[in-house]
Amino acid sequence: MDVQGRRERERGAVERVRGALEDAFGEPPAALVTLGSGLGPVVDAAHVVRAVPTVELGLPASTVPGHAGQAICAELGGRRVLFLSGRVHRYEGYDLDACVRYVRAAARWGVPRLILSCSAGSVRPDLPPGTLTLMTDHINLMAETPLLGGPLFEDEARFPDASRAHDPGLQSALREAAAAVGMDLPDAVYAALPGPAYETAAEVRMLRILGADLVGMSTVPELLAARAMDLRACAMAVVSNYGAGVGTEEVDHAAVTEVANRTAKKLASVLERVLAEG
């Protein structure tokens, strides 16, 4: 494996995306918000200034329904924000460098905060579909990391402390924002698996034993990349379904997306409040 050559190529790709973001949107926004599967309706609560297809920025094309494939500059809570509605996943065939390219480019651009969102399955009966949760920790079961091969840039950490990947200050701000709009925001530990198959009942039991509350196929690579780049980041997860053996219905992507669509208003109200508070 030509590790050095691969890193040099990815470094160039990140810099091209950074330049494209600056050309398209100018100064970096107050926050970058990544929208998970079915959470595109969050943008409806914002005043859209400009939308650019992610592929025109040098980012890989999303192949999953529920991801619009756009970077959307908008105003929400009186602040400029960039929504990414088009993350890509390892299970689509992309390597993790491609999956986190936008995170590294945003950090190089100067974005101060990354707020990630995703749809997730619940491994707990008391976290039903439609619940919006605050991700407070994670378990990486993807057997991969975007940090493989060493830092792309001189200011990127070689051995970042993953226990600090979920920024405490941002978490506190999100809790306060949720309370201000009268919403519960329960804490949750998220287990990341490679997908794309939904988990078996035995796997869900295993995850519960390991200490997970939720399971999904994204978000953790981006959190790790952000931590290595010293970009403040946190994540919220919408419970879109019960895991196998917890609920009785078969897990279906269309149903997952539909539940996320309905819950997007909750996410939008918390985001609007936290941005308004600065």
C-alpha positions as CSV (number, residue, x, y, z in Angstrom):
1,M,0.0,0.0,0.0
2,D,1.4,3.4,-1.0
3,V,0.4,5.1,2.3
4,Q,2.3,8.3,1.6
5,G,0.9,8.7,-1.9
6,R,-2.6,8.1,-0.7
7,R,-2.3,10.7,2.0
8,E,-0.9,13.3,-0.4
9,R,-3.7,12.7,-2.8
10,E,-6.3,13.1,0.0
11,R,-4.6,16.2,1.2
12,G,-4.9,17.8,-2.2
13,A,-8.6,16.7,-2.4
14,V,-9.3,18.3,1.0
15,E,-7.6,21.6,-0.1
16,R,-9.6,21.7,-3.3
17,V,-12.9,21.3,-1.3
18,R,-11.8,24.0,1.1
19,G,-11.2,26.3,-1.8
20,A,-14.5,25.4,-3.4
21,L,-16.4,26.1,-0.1
22,E,-14.7,29.5,0.1
23,D,-15.4,30.4,-3.5
24,A,-19.1,29.3,-3.2
25,F,-20.0,30.7,0.3
26,G,-17.3,33.2,1.2
27,E,-16.5,33.5,4.9
28,P,-17.0,30.4,7.0
29,P,-20.4,30.1,8.8
30,A,-21.0,30.0,12.5
31,A,-21.5,26.2,12.3
32,L,-21.6,23.3,9.9
33,V,-24.6,21.1,10.4
34,T,-24.6,17.6,8.9
35,L,-28.1,16.2,8.2
36,G,-28.7,12.5,8.6
37,S,-31.0,10.2,6.7
38,G,-34.4,11.8,6.3
39,L,-33.5,15.0,8.2
40,G,-33.4,17.3,5.1
41,P,-36.6,19.0,6.2
42,V,-34.6,20.8,8.9
43,V,-33.7,23.3,6.1
44,D,-37.3,24.3,5.9
45,A,-36.9,26.2,9.1
46,A,-34.1,28.3,7.7
47,H,-33.8,31.1,5.2
48,V,-31.8,29.6,2.4
49,V,-29.2,31.9,0.8
50,R,-27.5,29.5,-1.7
51,A,-27.4,25.8,-2.4
52,V,-24.6,24.0,-4.3
53,P,-24.5,20.3,-5.2
54,T,-21.9,18.6,-3.1
55,V,-20.2,17.0,-6.2
56,E,-19.5,20.5,-7.5
57,L,-17.5,21.2,-4.4
58,G,-15.4,18.1,-4.9
59,L,-17.2,15.9,-2.5
60,P,-18.4,12.3,-3.3
61,A,-21.9,11.7,-4.5
62,S,-24.4,10.3,-2.1
63,T,-26.2,7.2,-3.4
64,V,-28.7,6.8,-0.5
65,P,-32.3,7.9,-0.5
66,G,-32.9,10.6,2.1
67,H,-29.6,12.5,1.3
68,A,-30.2,15.4,-1.1
69,G,-26.5,15.8,-2.1
70,Q,-26.4,19.5,-1.4
71,A,-24.4,22.0,0.7
72,I,-26.9,24.7,1.7
73,C,-25.9,28.1,3.1
74,A,-28.7,29.5,5.2
75,E,-29.7,31.7,8.1
76,L,-31.1,30.1,11.2
77,G,-31.4,31.7,14.6
78,G,-29.9,34.9,13.2
79,R,-26.7,33.1,12.2
80,R,-25.1,31.9,9.0
81,V,-25.0,28.1,8.9
82,L,-24.0,25.6,6.3
83,F,-26.1,22.5,6.1
84,L,-24.6,19.4,4.5
85,S,-27.5,17.3,3.2
86,G,-25.5,14.6,1.5
87,R,-23.0,12.7,3.7
88,V,-21.6,9.5,2.3
89,H,-21.0,6.3,4.1
90,R,-18.4,3.5,4.1
91,Y,-21.1,1.0,3.0
92,E,-21.6,2.9,-0.2
93,G,-18.1,1.8,-1.2
94,Y,-16.2,5.0,-0.3
95,D,-13.2,4.9,1.9
96,L,-13.3,6.8,5.2
97,D,-11.1,9.5,3.8
98,A,-13.9,10.4,1.3
99,C,-16.5,10.1,4.1
100,V,-14.8,12.7,6.3
101,R,-13.4,14.9,3.5
102,Y,-15.9,17.6,4.1
103,V,-15.1,17.7,7.9
104,R,-11.4,18.2,7.2
105,A,-12.2,20.8,4.5
106,A,-14.5,22.7,6.9
107,A,-11.8,22.8,9.6
108,R,-9.3,24.1,7.1
109,W,-11.9,26.7,6.0
110,G,-12.2,28.0,9.6
111,V,-15.6,26.7,10.6
112,P,-15.7,26.8,14.4
113,R,-18.4,24.2,15.2
114,L,-19.6,21.0,13.7
115,I,-23.0,19.7,14.7
116,L,-23.7,16.2,13.4
117,S,-27.1,14.5,13.2
118,C,-28.1,11.0,12.2
119,S,-30.9,8.5,12.2
120,A,-30.3,5.6,14.5
121,G,-31.9,2.4,15.8
122,S,-32.8,2.0,19.4
123,V,-31.6,-1.0,21.4
124,R,-33.6,0.2,24.4
125,P,-37.4,-0.1,24.8
126,D,-37.6,3.2,26.6
127,L,-36.1,5.1,23.6
128,P,-38.9,4.8,21.1
129,P,-38.9,6.0,17.5
130,G,-39.3,9.8,17.2
131,T,-37.1,10.5,20.2
132,L,-34.3,13.1,19.7
133,T,-31.2,12.2,21.7
134,L,-27.9,13.8,22.5
135,M,-24.9,11.6,21.7
136,T,-22.7,11.7,24.7
137,D,-20.3,8.8,23.8
138,H,-19.7,6.2,21.1
139,I,-18.5,2.7,20.5
140,N,-16.6,2.3,17.2
141,L,-17.4,-1.2,15.8
142,M,-16.7,-0.3,12.2
143,A,-13.2,-1.9,12.4
144,E,-11.8,1.2,10.6
145,T,-10.8,4.8,11.3
146,P,-10.2,7.8,9.1
147,L,-7.0,8.5,11.0
148,L,-5.2,5.5,9.5
149,G,-1.9,6.3,8.0
150,G,-1.2,9.5,10.1
151,P,-2.1,13.2,9.9
152,L,-2.9,14.8,6.6
153,F,-1.8,18.2,7.9
154,E,0.8,19.4,10.4
155,D,-1.8,20.7,12.9
156,E,-3.7,17.4,12.9
157,A,-3.2,15.2,15.9
158,R,-1.6,11.8,15.4
159,F,-3.1,10.3,18.6
160,P,-6.3,12.3,19.4
161,D,-8.1,11.7,22.7
162,A,-11.4,10.2,21.5
163,S,-12.9,10.6,24.9
164,R,-13.1,14.3,24.1
165,A,-14.6,13.9,20.6
166,H,-18.0,15.0,22.0
167,D,-17.4,18.6,23.0
168,P,-18.8,19.2,26.5
169,G,-19.5,22.9,25.8
170,L,-21.5,22.2,22.7
171,Q,-23.4,19.4,24.6
172,S,-24.3,21.8,27.4
173,A,-25.5,24.4,24.8
174,L,-27.7,21.8,23.1
175,R,-29.2,20.7,26.5
176,E,-30.0,24.2,27.4
177,A,-31.5,24.9,24.0
178,A,-33.7,21.8,24.2
179,A,-34.9,22.8,27.7
180,A,-35.7,26.3,26.5
181,V,-38.0,25.0,23.8
182,G,-39.6,22.5,26.3
183,M,-38.0,19.4,24.9
184,D,-36.4,16.4,26.5
185,L,-33.0,15.5,25.1
186,P,-31.9,12.2,26.7
187,D,-28.3,11.2,26.6
188,A,-27.3,8.2,24.5
189,V,-24.3,6.1,23.6
190,Y,-24.1,5.4,19.9
191,A,-22.6,2.2,18.4
192,A,-21.3,2.6,14.9
193,L,-21.4,-0.5,12.7
194,P,-20.3,-0.7,9.0
195,G,-23.7,-1.7,7.6
196,P,-25.5,-1.7,5.2
197,A,-27.5,-4.6,6.7
198,Y,-29.6,-3.8,9.7
199,E,-28.5,-5.7,12.8
200,T,-29.8,-9.1,13.9
201,A,-31.5,-9.6,17.2
202,A,-28.4,-11.2,18.6
203,E,-26.3,-8.3,17.6
204,V,-28.7,-5.9,19.2
205,R,-28.5,-7.9,22.5
206,M,-24.7,-7.7,22.2
207,L,-24.8,-4.0,21.8
208,R,-27.0,-3.5,24.8
209,I,-24.5,-5.6,26.9
210,L,-21.7,-3.5,25.6
211,G,-23.4,-0.3,26.9
212,A,-24.9,1.1,23.7
213,D,-28.3,2.8,23.5
214,L,-28.4,3.4,19.8
215,V,-26.9,1.9,16.7
216,G,-26.1,3.3,13.3
217,M,-23.8,3.4,10.3
218,S,-22.2,6.9,10.3
219,T,-21.1,9.9,12.5
220,V,-18.2,8.3,14.4
221,P,-15.7,8.7,11.5
222,E,-16.6,12.4,11.3
223,L,-16.3,12.9,15.1
224,L,-12.8,11.3,15.0
225,A,-11.7,13.4,12.1
226,A,-13.0,16.6,13.8
227,R,-11.3,15.7,17.0
228,A,-8.0,15.2,15.2
229,M,-8.4,18.6,13.5
230,D,-9.3,20.2,16.9
231,L,-12.7,21.1,15.5
232,R,-15.4,21.4,18.2
233,A,-18.0,18.8,17.4
234,C,-21.0,17.0,18.9
235,A,-23.9,14.9,17.6
236,M,-27.6,14.4,18.0
237,A,-29.4,11.3,16.9
238,V,-33.0,10.8,15.9
239,V,-34.4,7.4,16.9
240,S,-35.9,6.2,13.7
241,N,-36.7,2.6,14.6
242,Y,-36.3,-0.1,17.2
243,G,-33.5,-2.6,16.7
244,A,-34.3,-6.2,15.9
245,G,-35.8,-8.0,19.0
246,V,-36.7,-4.7,20.7
247,G,-39.5,-3.9,18.3
248,T,-41.7,-6.3,16.4
249,E,-41.7,-4.6,13.0
250,E,-39.2,-5.3,10.2
251,V,-36.7,-2.5,9.8
252,D,-37.1,-0.8,6.4
253,H,-35.2,2.2,5.1
254,A,-38.3,4.0,3.8
255,A,-39.9,3.7,7.2
256,V,-36.7,5.0,8.9
257,T,-36.6,8.0,6.6
258,E,-40.3,8.7,7.2
259,V,-39.9,8.8,11.0
260,A,-36.8,11.0,10.6
261,N,-38.8,13.4,8.4
262,R,-41.4,13.8,11.2
263,T,-38.8,14.3,13.8
264,A,-36.9,16.9,11.8
265,K,-38.9,19.8,13.3
266,K,-37.7,18.9,16.8
267,L,-34.1,19.0,15.6
268,A,-34.7,22.3,13.8
269,S,-36.1,24.0,16.9
270,V,-33.1,22.9,19.0
271,L,-30.6,24.0,16.3
272,E,-32.3,27.4,15.9
273,R,-32.2,28.1,19.6
274,V,-28.6,27.0,20.1
275,L,-27.5,29.2,17.1
276,A,-29.4,32.1,18.4
277,E,-27.7,31.8,21.8
278,G,-24.3,31.9,20.0
